[in-house]
Amino acid sequence: MPQPDDLRKRVERQARRMKQAEEDRPTLMAQTIYIGTLGLLFVLPTVGGAYLGHWLDGRMDGYSTHWTIGLILTGVIVGAINVYLFLRE
C-alpha cells in the first residue's frame, strides 16, 4: 500500500518534469531554423549537381543532358542521406 509520503514525492517529481518539459519546448524560431537547415541539407547538393552537370554538358559537343540528369539524381541521393543523418542525431 503506497504511503502518503511516496505519493507526495511522485507528484512533486512529476510536477518538476512537467515544468522542465515546458521550459525545454522549442520556440517558433528554433523550429524554423531546424526546418530551414533540413531544406538546405537537401537542396544544396541537388542544385550543385545541376549546375555542375550543366557546366559539364556545355563542355561537350552537341546537345546533351547526360551529366545534368546524372548529377541531379546524385544530388538528390546525397541530400536524402544528409537529411537522414541529420535527423538521426
PyMOL commands that set and color helices and strands:
alter all, ss='L'
color gray80, all
select helices_A, chain A and resi 4-24+28-58+66-88
alter helices_A, ss='H'
color red, helices_A
deselect
rebuild
show_as cartoon
